[in-house]
């Protein structure tokens, strides 16, 4: 989103409302991610860099109501849009948490599944992010 940041105010609600959830350049990565996730019951999953809600919302729908799916992203306006999607789709198994991947606000071993669709490449410290995930 480097180009977007330089030309537009990503905190402007109008800009946020028209950003594609899954731009064509990242769609193949997201589809592949969803293909390899093993569907299980009663797990907690985390989407790092959940942004506007992809693949967070799709994971919550696919995994179902027995699972809890969390998204974390430092972009407040995107978090709000992801929460709205969960609310509109009546997904009670979605929790969106503001924050960054380098300092996850969860206890060790909290998640059975961690995914990221082009989110970990946008962190400030990749090594710290990987330590947090582990």
N, CA, C and O atoms as CSV, one atom per row, in Angstrom:
chain,resi,resn,atom,element,x,y,z
A,1,UNK,N,N,0.804,-1.190,0.000
A,1,UNK,CA,C,0.000,0.000,0.000
A,1,UNK,C,C,0.851,1.259,0.000
A,1,UNK,O,O,0.341,2.340,0.298
A,2,UNK,N,N,2.134,1.150,-0.326
A,2,UNK,CA,C,2.991,2.320,-0.344
A,2,UNK,C,C,2.469,3.430,-1.233
A,2,UNK,O,O,2.495,4.596,-0.840
A,3,UNK,N,N,1.996,3.095,-2.424
A,3,UNK,CA,C,1.467,4.107,-3.338
A,3,UNK,C,C,0.234,4.765,-2.749
A,3,UNK,O,O,0.089,5.986,-2.814
A,4,UNK,N,N,-0.644,3.977,-2.183
A,4,UNK,CA,C,-1.867,4.510,-1.597
A,4,UNK,C,C,-1.548,5.491,-0.484
A,4,UNK,O,O,-2.163,6.555,-0.403
A,5,UNK,N,N,-0.602,5.151,0.368
A,5,UNK,CA,C,-0.257,6.018,1.487
A,5,UNK,C,C,0.275,7.367,1.014
A,5,UNK,O,O,0.005,8.395,1.636
A,6,UNK,N,N,1.021,7.367,-0.073
A,6,UNK,CA,C,1.625,8.623,-0.507
A,6,UNK,C,C,0.630,9.546,-1.216
A,6,UNK,O,O,0.835,10.760,-1.245
A,7,UNK,N,N,-0.425,9.000,-1.777
A,7,UNK,CA,C,-1.357,9.815,-2.549
A,7,UNK,C,C,-2.654,10.128,-1.816
A,7,UNK,O,O,-3.317,11.109,-2.149
A,8,UNK,N,N,-3.029,9.336,-0.844
A,8,UNK,CA,C,-4.325,9.473,-0.194
A,8,UNK,C,C,-4.173,9.399,1.317
A,8,UNK,O,O,-3.198,8.851,1.833
A,9,UNK,N,N,-5.143,9.953,2.009
A,9,UNK,CA,C,-5.177,9.862,3.464
A,9,UNK,C,C,-5.895,8.562,3.836
A,9,UNK,O,O,-7.120,8.480,3.741
A,10,UNK,N,N,-5.142,7.559,4.253
A,10,UNK,CA,C,-5.734,6.251,4.555
A,10,UNK,C,C,-6.591,6.275,5.815
A,10,UNK,O,O,-7.211,5.269,6.159
A,11,UNK,N,N,-6.634,7.394,6.494
A,11,UNK,CA,C,-7.515,7.534,7.655
A,11,UNK,C,C,-8.833,8.213,7.298
A,11,UNK,O,O,-9.721,8.327,8.143
A,12,UNK,N,N,-8.964,8.657,6.070
A,12,UNK,CA,C,-10.198,9.289,5.595
A,12,UNK,C,C,-11.253,8.195,5.399
A,12,UNK,O,O,-11.026,7.270,4.619
A,13,UNK,N,N,-12.398,8.275,6.083
A,13,UNK,CA,C,-13.435,7.238,5.957
A,13,UNK,C,C,-13.886,7.000,4.519
A,13,UNK,O,O,-14.218,5.868,4.167
A,14,UNK,N,N,-13.909,8.034,3.681
A,14,UNK,CA,C,-14.292,7.844,2.285
A,14,UNK,C,C,-13.263,6.994,1.540
A,14,UNK,O,O,-13.627,6.137,0.734
A,15,UNK,N,N,-11.996,7.230,1.808
A,15,UNK,CA,C,-10.944,6.436,1.170
A,15,UNK,C,C,-11.045,4.991,1.642
A,15,UNK,O,O,-10.985,4.069,0.829
A,16,UNK,N,N,-11.197,4.788,2.931
A,16,UNK,CA,C,-11.304,3.440,3.484
A,16,UNK,C,C,-12.498,2.699,2.878
A,16,UNK,O,O,-12.419,1.497,2.625
A,17,UNK,N,N,-13.587,3.405,2.649
A,17,UNK,CA,C,-14.802,2.753,2.158
A,17,UNK,C,C,-14.682,2.249,0.722
A,17,UNK,O,O,-15.465,1.392,0.313
A,18,UNK,N,N,-13.724,2.759,-0.054
A,18,UNK,CA,C,-13.612,2.338,-1.446
A,18,UNK,C,C,-12.376,1.489,-1.740
A,18,UNK,O,O,-12.181,1.076,-2.883
A,19,UNK,N,N,-11.562,1.227,-0.765
A,19,UNK,CA,C,-10.392,0.380,-0.981
A,19,UNK,C,C,-10.869,-1.050,-1.195
A,19,UNK,O,O,-11.721,-1.542,-0.455
A,20,UNK,N,N,-10.321,-1.716,-2.206
A,20,UNK,CA,C,-10.664,-3.114,-2.450
A,20,UNK,C,C,-10.174,-3.972,-1.296
A,20,UNK,O,O,-9.044,-3.824,-0.829
A,21,UNK,N,N,-11.034,-4.865,-0.845
A,21,UNK,CA,C,-10.661,-5.761,0.243
A,21,UNK,C,C,-9.508,-6.667,-0.160
A,21,UNK,O,O,-8.577,-6.893,0.613
A,22,UNK,N,N,-9.581,-7.172,-1.361
A,22,UNK,CA,C,-8.557,-8.061,-1.870
A,22,UNK,C,C,-8.157,-7.580,-3.255
A,22,UNK,O,O,-8.779,-7.965,-4.244
A,23,UNK,N,N,-7.134,-6.749,-3.342
A,23,UNK,CA,C,-6.695,-6.282,-4.651
A,23,UNK,C,C,-6.267,-7.463,-5.523
A,23,UNK,O,O,-5.826,-8.493,-5.013
A,24,UNK,N,N,-6.398,-7.308,-6.815
A,24,UNK,CA,C,-6.059,-8.402,-7.728
A,24,UNK,C,C,-4.640,-8.912,-7.530
A,24,UNK,O,O,-4.391,-10.108,-7.685
A,25,UNK,N,N,-3.697,-8.023,-7.189
A,25,UNK,CA,C,-2.316,-8.470,-7.023
A,25,UNK,C,C,-2.158,-9.429,-5.850
A,25,UNK,O,O,-1.276,-10.287,-5.876
A,26,UNK,N,N,-2.998,-9.300,-4.814
A,26,UNK,CA,C,-2.845,-10.175,-3.642
A,26,UNK,C,C,-3.853,-11.307,-3.593
A,26,UNK,O,O,-3.723,-12.208,-2.764
A,27,UNK,N,N,-4.850,-11.283,-4.459
A,27,UNK,CA,C,-5.892,-12.314,-4.437
A,27,UNK,C,C,-5.335,-13.736,-4.582
A,27,UNK,O,O,-5.772,-14.624,-3.851
A,28,UNK,N,N,-4.385,-13.987,-5.499
A,28,UNK,CA,C,-3.882,-15.365,-5.619
A,28,UNK,C,C,-3.248,-15.889,-4.329
A,28,UNK,O,O,-3.364,-17.073,-4.014
A,29,UNK,N,N,-2.575,-15.002,-3.582
A,29,UNK,CA,C,-1.953,-15.419,-2.327
A,29,UNK,C,C,-3.027,-15.776,-1.295
A,29,UNK,O,O,-2.911,-16.773,-0.582
A,30,UNK,N,N,-4.069,-14.947,-1.229
A,30,UNK,CA,C,-5.160,-15.206,-0.291
A,30,UNK,C,C,-5.912,-16.474,-0.622
A,30,UNK,O,O,-6.265,-17.239,0.276
A,31,UNK,N,N,-6.162,-16.709,-1.897
A,31,UNK,CA,C,-6.846,-17.939,-2.301
A,31,UNK,C,C,-6.006,-19.161,-1.959
A,31,UNK,O,O,-6.536,-20.168,-1.488
A,32,UNK,N,N,-4.713,-19.080,-2.190
A,32,UNK,CA,C,-3.827,-20.213,-1.850
A,32,UNK,C,C,-3.822,-20.455,-0.348
A,32,UNK,O,O,-3.848,-21.601,0.101
A,33,UNK,N,N,-3.789,-19.388,0.421
A,33,UNK,CA,C,-3.829,-19.507,1.880
A,33,UNK,C,C,-5.092,-20.259,2.309
A,33,UNK,O,O,-5.025,-21.179,3.124
A,34,UNK,N,N,-6.233,-19.866,1.761
A,34,UNK,CA,C,-7.496,-20.517,2.138
A,34,UNK,C,C,-7.545,-21.971,1.676
A,34,UNK,O,O,-8.202,-22.796,2.309
A,35,UNK,N,N,-6.855,-22.296,0.576
A,35,UNK,CA,C,-6.812,-23.679,0.094
A,35,UNK,C,C,-6.062,-24.597,1.050
A,35,UNK,O,O,-6.419,-25.766,1.193
A,36,UNK,N,N,-5.022,-24.078,1.707
A,36,UNK,CA,C,-4.177,-24.946,2.527
A,36,UNK,C,C,-4.589,-25.004,3.997
A,36,UNK,O,O,-4.090,-25.845,4.744
A,37,UNK,N,N,-5.491,-24.122,4.417
A,37,UNK,CA,C,-5.933,-24.158,5.817
A,37,UNK,C,C,-6.802,-25.388,6.031
A,37,UNK,O,O,-7.807,-25.585,5.348
A,38,UNK,N,N,-6.398,-26.205,6.985
A,38,UNK,CA,C,-7.158,-27.411,7.309
A,38,UNK,C,C,-8.331,-27.013,8.195
A,38,UNK,O,O,-8.149,-26.411,9.253
A,39,UNK,N,N,-9.522,-27.352,7.756
A,39,UNK,CA,C,-10.720,-27.018,8.519
A,39,UNK,C,C,-10.797,-27.904,9.767
A,39,UNK,O,O,-10.774,-29.131,9.678
A,40,UNK,N,N,-10.887,-27.258,10.918
A,40,UNK,CA,C,-10.986,-27.968,12.195
A,40,UNK,C,C,-12.011,-27.266,13.066
A,40,UNK,O,O,-12.353,-26.108,12.826
A,41,UNK,N,N,-12.488,-27.952,14.052
A,41,UNK,CA,C,-13.443,-27.388,14.994
A,41,UNK,C,C,-12.708,-26.975,16.271
A,41,UNK,O,O,-11.638,-27.496,16.586
A,42,UNK,N,N,-13.296,-26.042,16.987
A,42,UNK,CA,C,-12.841,-25.675,18.331
A,42,UNK,C,C,-11.393,-25.202,18.385
A,42,UNK,O,O,-10.639,-25.610,19.269
A,43,UNK,N,N,-11.004,-24.354,17.454
A,43,UNK,CA,C,-9.648,-23.794,17.498
A,43,UNK,C,C,-9.725,-22.277,17.558
A,43,UNK,O,O,-10.760,-21.668,17.288
A,44,UNK,N,N,-8.590,-21.688,17.923
A,44,UNK,CA,C,-8.420,-20.239,17.849
A,44,UNK,C,C,-7.437,-19.961,16.724
A,44,UNK,O,O,-6.368,-20.566,16.646
A,45,UNK,N,N,-7.818,-19.035,15.855
A,45,UNK,CA,C,-6.965,-18.667,14.722
A,45,UNK,C,C,-6.680,-17.171,14.787
A,45,UNK,O,O,-7.493,-16.387,15.277
A,46,UNK,N,N,-5.514,-16.794,14.285
A,46,UNK,CA,C,-5.112,-15.392,14.237
A,46,UNK,C,C,-4.740,-15.025,12.814
A,46,UNK,O,O,-3.983,-15.738,12.156
A,47,UNK,N,N,-5.280,-13.905,12.341
A,47,UNK,CA,C,-4.912,-13.330,11.054
A,47,UNK,C,C,-4.069,-12.095,11.334
A,47,UNK,O,O,-4.575,-11.088,11.828
A,48,UNK,N,N,-2.788,-12.177,11.017
A,48,UNK,CA,C,-1.873,-11.059,11.236
A,48,UNK,C,C,-1.944,-10.114,10.045
A,48,UNK,O,O,-1.781,-10.528,8.898
A,49,UNK,N,N,-2.188,-8.839,10.331
A,49,UNK,CA,C,-2.355,-7.859,9.268
A,49,UNK,C,C,-3.717,-8.012,8.617
A,49,UNK,O,O,-3.841,-7.978,7.393
A,50,UNK,N,N,-4.731,-8.180,9.443
A,50,UNK,CA,C,-6.082,-8.473,8.945
A,50,UNK,C,C,-6.686,-7.335,8.152
A,50,UNK,O,O,-7.619,-7.555,7.379
A,51,UNK,N,N,-6.187,-6.137,8.319
A,51,UNK,CA,C,-6.623,-5.006,7.498
A,51,UNK,C,C,-8.131,-4.882,7.406
A,51,UNK,O,O,-8.825,-4.831,8.421
A,52,UNK,N,N,-8.630,-4.833,6.181
A,52,UNK,CA,C,-10.049,-4.629,5.920
A,52,UNK,C,C,-10.880,-5.900,6.113
A,52,UNK,O,O,-12.100,-5.872,5.954
A,53,UNK,N,N,-10.226,-7.010,6.455
A,53,UNK,CA,C,-10.988,-8.212,6.788
A,53,UNK,C,C,-10.739,-9.432,5.937
A,53,UNK,O,O,-11.458,-10.423,6.066
A,54,UNK,N,N,-9.737,-9.394,5.064
A,54,UNK,CA,C,-9.421,-10.595,4.291
A,54,UNK,C,C,-8.047,-11.095,4.671
A,54,UNK,O,O,-7.077,-10.338,4.635
A,55,UNK,N,N,-7.951,-12.366,5.036
A,55,UNK,CA,C,-8.918,-13.454,4.997
A,55,UNK,C,C,-9.685,-13.674,6.304
A,55,UNK,O,O,-10.339,-14.704,6.470
A,56,UNK,N,N,-9.612,-12.734,7.212
A,56,UNK,CA,C,-10.254,-12.872,8.524
A,56,UNK,C,C,-11.710,-13.335,8.423
A,56,UNK,O,O,-12.087,-14.333,9.037
A,57,UNK,N,N,-12.513,-12.626,7.664
A,57,UNK,CA,C,-13.941,-12.927,7.568
A,57,UNK,C,C,-14.155,-14.295,6.919
A,57,UNK,O,O,-14.973,-15.085,7.390
A,58,UNK,N,N,-13.426,-14.575,5.845
A,58,UNK,CA,C,-13.560,-15.859,5.168
A,58,UNK,C,C,-13.160,-17.013,6.081
A,58,UNK,O,O,-13.809,-18.059,6.084
A,59,UNK,N,N,-12.098,-16.824,6.853
A,59,UNK,CA,C,-11.690,-17.873,7.805
A,59,UNK,C,C,-12.785,-18.126,8.837
A,59,UNK,O,O,-13.108,-19.274,9.141
A,60,UNK,N,N,-13.344,-17.061,9.364
A,60,UNK,CA,C,-14.410,-17.212,10.367
A,60,UNK,C,C,-15.602,-17.947,9.773
A,60,UNK,O,O,-16.195,-18.799,10.435
A,61,UNK,N,N,-15.958,-17.632,8.537
A,61,UNK,CA,C,-17.076,-18.321,7.887
A,61,UNK,C,C,-16.746,-19.783,7.636
A,61,UNK,O,O,-17.578,-20.655,7.885
A,62,UNK,N,N,-15.558,-20.060,7.151
A,62,UNK,CA,C,-15.171,-21.436,6.822
A,62,UNK,C,C,-14.965,-22.303,8.062
A,62,UNK,O,O,-15.387,-23.459,8.095
A,63,UNK,N,N,-14.316,-21.741,9.078
A,63,UNK,CA,C,-14.049,-22.531,10.280
A,63,UNK,C,C,-15.319,-22.756,11.096
A,63,UNK,O,O,-15.468,-23.796,11.737
A,64,UNK,N,N,-16.222,-21.801,11.075
A,64,UNK,CA,C,-17.512,-21.973,11.733
A,64,UNK,C,C,-17.555,-21.479,13.165
A,64,UNK,O,O,-16.560,-21.020,13.725
A,65,UNK,N,N,-18.742,-21.590,13.733
A,65,UNK,CA,C,-19.045,-21.000,15.041
A,65,UNK,C,C,-18.314,-21.646,16.206
A,65,UNK,O,O,-18.239,-21.045,17.278
A,66,UNK,N,N,-17.774,-22.844,16.040
A,66,UNK,CA,C,-17.043,-23.465,17.153
A,66,UNK,C,C,-15.650,-22.879,17.315
A,66,UNK,O,O,-14.979,-23.138,18.313
A,67,UNK,N,N,-15.212,-22.089,16.339
A,67,UNK,CA,C,-13.867,-21.520,16.360
A,67,UNK,C,C,-13.918,-20.033,16.681
A,67,UNK,O,O,-14.926,-19.364,16.454
A,68,UNK,N,N,-12.811,-19.534,17.212
A,68,UNK,CA,C,-12.634,-18.105,17.445
A,68,UNK,C,C,-11.552,-17.632,16.488
A,68,UNK,O,O,-10.465,-18.207,16.423
A,69,UNK,N,N,-11.866,-16.574,15.745
A,69,UNK,CA,C,-10.909,-16.044,14.774
A,69,UNK,C,C,-10.621,-14.592,15.137
A,69,UNK,O,O,-11.527,-13.763,15.225
A,70,UNK,N,N,-9.343,-14.306,15.344
A,70,UNK,CA,C,-8.896,-12.975,15.741
A,70,UNK,C,C,-8.135,-12.338,14.586
A,70,UNK,O,O,-7.435,-13.016,13.833
A,71,UNK,N,N,-8.282,-11.045,14.462
A,71,UNK,CA,C,-7.496,-10.286,13.508
A,71,UNK,C,C,-6.745,-9.207,14.254
A,71,UNK,O,O,-7.264,-8.621,15.204
A,72,UNK,N,N,-5.522,-8.942,13.826
A,72,UNK,CA,C,-4.750,-7.858,14.435
A,72,UNK,C,C,-4.154,-7.001,13.327
A,72,UNK,O,O,-3.591,-7.508,12.356
A,73,UNK,N,N,-4.293,-5.682,13.498
A,73,UNK,CA,C,-3.765,-4.737,12.524
A,73,UNK,C,C,-3.656,-3.376,13.213
A,73,UNK,O,O,-4.530,-3.016,14.002
A,74,UNK,N,N,-2.604,-2.622,12.928
A,74,UNK,CA,C,-2.470,-1.304,13.554
A,74,UNK,C,C,-3.316,-0.219,12.892
A,74,UNK,O,O,-3.412,0.884,13.430
A,75,UNK,N,N,-3.926,-0.496,11.755
A,75,UNK,CA,C,-4.709,0.482,11.003
A,75,UNK,C,C,-6.122,0.546,11.563
A,75,UNK,O,O,-6.959,-0.298,11.243
A,76,UNK,N,N,-6.384,1.530,12.387
A,76,UNK,CA,C,-7.641,1.668,13.127
A,76,UNK,C,C,-8.863,1.681,12.217
A,76,UNK,O,O,-9.855,1.012,12.507
A,77,UNK,N,N,-8.804,2.427,11.132
A,77,UNK,CA,C,-9.958,2.526,10.244
A,77,UNK,C,C,-10.257,1.195,9.566
A,77,UNK,O,O,-11.422,0.857,9.356
A,78,UNK,N,N,-9.233,0.446,9.227
A,78,UNK,CA,C,-9.443,-0.880,8.641
A,78,UNK,C,C,-10.040,-1.821,9.677
A,78,UNK,O,O,-10.919,-2.624,9.361
A,79,UNK,N,N,-9.563,-1.722,10.916
A,79,UNK,CA,C,-10.131,-2.541,11.999
A,79,UNK,C,C,-11.630,-2.286,12.124
A,79,UNK,O,O,-12.415,-3.219,12.293
A,80,UNK,N,N,-12.018,-1.025,12.041
A,80,UNK,CA,C,-13.439,-0.674,12.151
A,80,UNK,C,C,-14.246,-1.302,11.020
A,80,UNK,O,O,-15.354,-1.792,11.239
A,81,UNK,N,N,-13.694,-1.287,9.822
A,81,UNK,CA,C,-14.410,-1.883,8.680
A,81,UNK,C,C,-14.518,-3.396,8.836
A,81,UNK,O,O,-15.563,-3.970,8.528
A,82,UNK,N,N,-13.469,-4.047,9.304
A,82,UNK,CA,C,-13.522,-5.496,9.524
A,82,UNK,C,C,-14.567,-5.833,10.594
A,82,UNK,O,O,-15.306,-6.807,10.457
A,83,UNK,N,N,-14.625,-5.029,11.654
A,83,UNK,CA,C,-15.653,-5.255,12.686
A,83,UNK,C,C,-17.055,-5.101,12.112
A,83,UNK,O,O,-17.954,-5.878,12.433
A,84,UNK,N,N,-17.238,-4.091,11.258
A,84,UNK,CA,C,-18.545,-3.875,10.629
A,84,UNK,C,C,-18.932,-5.091,9.789
A,84,UNK,O,O,-20.082,-5.529,9.833
A,85,UNK,N,N,-17.993,-5.636,9.032
A,85,UNK,CA,C,-18.277,-6.817,8.215
A,85,UNK,C,C,-18.707,-7.986,9.092
A,85,UNK,O,O,-19.685,-8.670,8.790
A,86,UNK,N,N,-17.978,-8.210,10.170
A,86,UNK,CA,C,-18.339,-9.312,11.078
A,86,UNK,C,C,-19.735,-9.096,11.644
A,86,UNK,O,O,-20.517,-10.039,11.763
A,87,UNK,N,N,-20.039,-7.867,11.988
A,87,UNK,CA,C,-21.361,-7.548,12.545
A,87,UNK,C,C,-22.461,-7.775,11.504
A,87,UNK,O,O,-23.482,-8.393,11.804
A,88,UNK,N,N,-22.255,-7.278,10.290
A,88,UNK,CA,C,-23.255,-7.413,9.226
A,88,UNK,C,C,-23.470,-8.885,8.870
A,88,UNK,O,O,-24.604,-9.310,8.648
A,89,UNK,N,N,-22.393,-9.659,8.816
A,89,UNK,CA,C,-22.495,-11.081,8.491
A,89,UNK,C,C,-22.865,-11.929,9.707
A,89,UNK,O,O,-22.962,-13.152,9.612
A,90,UNK,N,N,-23.072,-11.265,10.862
A,90,UNK,CA,C,-23.463,-11.944,12.106
A,90,UNK,C,C,-22.463,-13.043,12.497
A,90,UNK,O,O,-22.840,-14.156,12.864
A,91,UNK,N,N,-21.192,-12.691,12.405
A,91,UNK,CA,C,-20.116,-13.602,12.772
A,91,UNK,C,C,-19.697,-13.310,14.204
A,91,UNK,O,O,-18.895,-12.410,14.452
A,92,UNK,N,N,-20.230,-14.057,15.123
A,92,UNK,CA,C,-19.918,-13.864,16.537
A,92,UNK,C,C,-18.579,-14.473,16.935
A,92,UNK,O,O,-18.158,-14.352,18.085
A,93,UNK,N,N,-17.914,-15.123,15.996
A,93,UNK,CA,C,-16.630,-15.753,16.287
A,93,UNK,C,C,-15.436,-14.912,15.836
A,93,UNK,O,O,-14.316,-15.418,15.762
A,94,UNK,N,N,-15.667,-13.631,15.535
A,94,UNK,CA,C,-14.603,-12.736,15.082
A,94,UNK,C,C,-14.315,-11.673,16.139
A,94,UNK,O,O,-15.226,-11.038,16.671
A,95,UNK,N,N,-13.030,-11.496,16.428
A,95,UNK,CA,C,-12.576,-10.423,17.306
A,95,UNK,C,C,-11.446,-9.694,16.595
A,95,UNK,O,O,-10.460,-10.307,16.185
A,96,UNK,N,N,-11.593,-8.387,16.453
A,96,UNK,CA,C,-10.553,-7.573,15.820
A,96,UNK,C,C,-9.853,-6.780,16.915
A,96,UNK,O,O,-10.489,-6.081,17.704
A,97,UNK,N,N,-8.530,-6.904,16.946
A,97,UNK,CA,C,-7.718,-6.283,17.980
A,97,UNK,C,C,-6.764,-5.282,17.339
A,97,UNK,O,O,-6.020,-5.642,16.426
A,98,UNK,N,N,-6.771,-4.034,17.799
A,98,UNK,CA,C,-5.776,-3.099,17.262
A,98,UNK,C,C,-4.401,-3.448,17.820
A,98,UNK,O,O,-4.269,-3.776,19.000
A,99,UNK,N,N,-3.404,-3.378,16.991
A,99,UNK,CA,C,-2.055,-3.657,17.473
A,99,UNK,C,C,-1.161,-4.103,16.342
A,99,UNK,O,O,-1.552,-4.118,15.175
A,100,UNK,N,N,0.065,-4.471,16.721
A,100,UNK,CA,C,1.009,-4.910,15.703
A,100,UNK,C,C,1.546,-6.296,16.025
A,100,UNK,O,O,1.487,-6.761,17.163
A,101,UNK,N,N,2.065,-6.932,15.001
A,101,UNK,CA,C,2.510,-8.319,15.115
A,101,UNK,C,C,3.765,-8.483,15.962
A,101,UNK,O,O,4.052,-9.578,16.445
A,102,UNK,N,N,4.511,-7.398,16.141
A,102,UNK,CA,C,5.734,-7.497,16.944
A,102,UNK,C,C,5.439,-7.571,18.437
A,102,UNK,O,O,6.305,-7.960,19.221
A,103,UNK,N,N,4.237,-7.204,18.832
A,103,UNK,CA,C,3.856,-7.227,20.251
A,103,UNK,C,C,2.424,-7.760,20.367
A,103,UNK,O,O,1.493,-7.009,20.659
A,104,UNK,N,N,2.267,-9.049,20.136
A,104,UNK,CA,C,0.933,-9.643,20.175
A,104,UNK,C,C,0.397,-9.653,21.609
A,104,UNK,O,O,1.095,-10.093,22.522
A,105,UNK,N,N,-0.828,-9.177,21.816
A,105,UNK,CA,C,-1.402,-9.087,23.158
A,105,UNK,C,C,-2.117,-10.369,23.602
A,105,UNK,O,O,-3.210,-10.315,24.166
A,106,UNK,N,N,-1.495,-11.512,23.343
A,106,UNK,CA,C,-2.089,-12.798,23.685
A,106,UNK,C,C,-1.073,-13.625,24.451
A,106,UNK,O,O,0.134,-13.414,24.325
A,107,UNK,N,N,-1.560,-14.562,25.241
A,107,UNK,CA,C,-0.656,-15.441,25.979
A,107,UNK,C,C,-0.041,-16.474,25.037
A,107,UNK,O,O,-0.608,-16.791,23.992
A,108,UNK,N,N,1.108,-16.986,25.416
A,108,UNK,CA,C,1.773,-18.013,24.616
A,108,UNK,C,C,0.853,-19.216,24.446
A,108,UNK,O,O,0.158,-19.613,25.381
A,109,UNK,N,N,0.853,-19.783,23.263
A,109,UNK,CA,C,0.060,-20.975,22.988
A,109,UNK,C,C,-1.427,-20.720,22.822
A,109,UNK,O,O,-2.208,-21.672,22.798
A,110,UNK,N,N,-1.841,-19.471,22.707
A,110,UNK,CA,C,-3.257,-19.115,22.617
A,110,UNK,C,C,-3.886,-19.596,21.302
A,110,UNK,O,O,-5.071,-19.930,21.267
A,111,UNK,N,N,-3.093,-19.631,20.221
A,111,UNK,CA,C,-3.624,-19.960,18.889
A,111,UNK,C,C,-3.137,-21.319,18.403
A,111,UNK,O,O,-2.003,-21.728,18.653
A,112,UNK,N,N,-4.032,-22.001,17.702
A,112,UNK,CA,C,-3.670,-23.241,17.020
A,112,UNK,C,C,-3.327,-22.977,15.550
A,112,UNK,O,O,-2.702,-23.809,14.893
A,113,UNK,N,N,-3.737,-21.823,15.047
A,113,UNK,CA,C,-3.520,-21.481,13.645
A,113,UNK,C,C,-3.197,-19.993,13.544
A,113,UNK,O,O,-3.895,-19.158,14.120
A,114,UNK,N,N,-2.139,-19.671,12.812
A,114,UNK,CA,C,-1.781,-18.275,12.540
A,114,UNK,C,C,-1.597,-18.143,11.032
A,114,UNK,O,O,-0.857,-18.908,10.413
A,115,UNK,N,N,-2.287,-17.155,10.452
A,115,UNK,CA,C,-2.185,-16.902,9.017
A,115,UNK,C,C,-1.878,-15.427,8.792
A,115,UNK,O,O,-2.050,-14.592,9.680
A,116,UNK,N,N,-1.421,-15.131,7.585
A,116,UNK,CA,C,-1.210,-13.746,7.180
A,116,UNK,C,C,-1.199,-13.698,5.668
A,116,UNK,O,O,-0.409,-14.390,5.026
A,117,UNK,N,N,-2.067,-12.888,5.098
A,117,UNK,CA,C,-2.072,-12.685,3.657
A,117,UNK,C,C,-1.391,-11.350,3.372
A,117,UNK,O,O,-2.028,-10.298,3.352
A,118,UNK,N,N,-0.094,-11.422,3.153
A,118,UNK,CA,C,0.706,-10.223,2.881
A,118,UNK,C,C,0.696,-9.238,4.043
A,118,UNK,O,O,0.785,-8.029,3.829
A,119,UNK,N,N,0.588,-9.738,5.259
A,119,UNK,CA,C,0.639,-8.881,6.437
A,119,UNK,C,C,2.008,-8.856,7.075
A,119,UNK,O,O,2.463,-7.806,7.528
A,120,UNK,N,N,2.674,-10.002,7.117
A,120,UNK,CA,C,3.979,-10.036,7.784
A,120,UNK,C,C,5.048,-9.307,6.988
A,120,UNK,O,O,6.089,-8.952,7.540
A,121,UNK,N,N,4.815,-9.078,5.707
A,121,UNK,CA,C,5.800,-8.319,4.935
A,121,UNK,C,C,5.678,-6.818,5.172
A,121,UNK,O,O,6.489,-6.050,4.654
A,122,UNK,N,N,4.694,-6.389,5.934
A,122,UNK,CA,C,4.506,-4.960,6.223
A,122,UNK,C,C,4.860,-4.583,7.654
A,122,UNK,O,O,4.576,-3.465,8.083
A,123,UNK,N,N,5.467,-5.484,8.390
A,123,UNK,CA,C,5.835,-5.194,9.773
A,123,UNK,C,C,7.159,-4.442,9.807
A,123,UNK,O,O,7.919,-4.460,8.839
A,124,UNK,N,N,7.427,-3.785,10.922
A,124,UNK,CA,C,8.690,-3.060,11.084
A,124,UNK,C,C,9.848,-4.006,11.391
A,124,UNK,O,O,10.982,-3.750,10.985
A,125,UNK,N,N,9.569,-5.099,12.108
A,125,UNK,CA,C,10.625,-6.007,12.542
A,125,UNK,C,C,10.181,-7.452,12.297
A,125,UNK,O,O,9.460,-8.036,13.106
A,126,UNK,N,N,10.624,-8.023,11.163
A,126,UNK,CA,C,10.207,-9.381,10.796
A,126,UNK,C,C,10.660,-10.430,11.809
A,126,UNK,O,O,9.901,-11.340,12.141
A,127,UNK,N,N,11.890,-10.305,12.300
A,127,UNK,CA,C,12.394,-11.290,13.260
A,127,UNK,C,C,11.562,-11.293,14.537
A,127,UNK,O,O,11.233,-12.357,15.062
A,128,UNK,N,N,11.221,-10.106,15.039
A,128,UNK,CA,C,10.409,-10.020,16.249
A,128,UNK,C,C,9.008,-10.574,15.989
A,128,UNK,O,O,8.429,-11.235,16.851
A,129,UNK,N,N,8.473,-10.310,14.820
A,129,UNK,CA,C,7.154,-10.843,14.454
A,129,UNK,C,C,7.172,-12.363,14.477
A,129,UNK,O,O,6.263,-12.986,15.026
A,130,UNK,N,N,8.194,-12.962,13.886
A,130,UNK,CA,C,8.284,-14.424,13.858
A,130,UNK,C,C,8.454,-14.991,15.269
A,130,UNK,O,O,7.898,-16.043,15.583
A,131,UNK,N,N,9.216,-14.303,16.117
A,131,UNK,CA,C,9.335,-14.746,17.512
A,131,UNK,C,C,7.978,-14.707,18.209
A,131,UNK,O,O,7.622,-15.634,18.937
A,132,UNK,N,N,7.231,-13.646,17.986
A,132,UNK,CA,C,5.902,-13.513,18.592
A,132,UNK,C,C,4.977,-14.637,18.109
A,132,UNK,O,O,4.242,-15.224,18.904
A,133,UNK,N,N,5.013,-14.930,16.826
A,133,UNK,CA,C,4.152,-15.978,16.287
A,133,UNK,C,C,4.506,-17.322,16.911
A,133,UNK,O,O,3.625,-18.096,17.283
A,134,UNK,N,N,5.799,-17.589,17.021
A,134,UNK,CA,C,6.223,-18.865,17.629
A,134,UNK,C,C,5.843,-18.933,19.095
A,134,UNK,O,O,6.122,-19.931,19.759
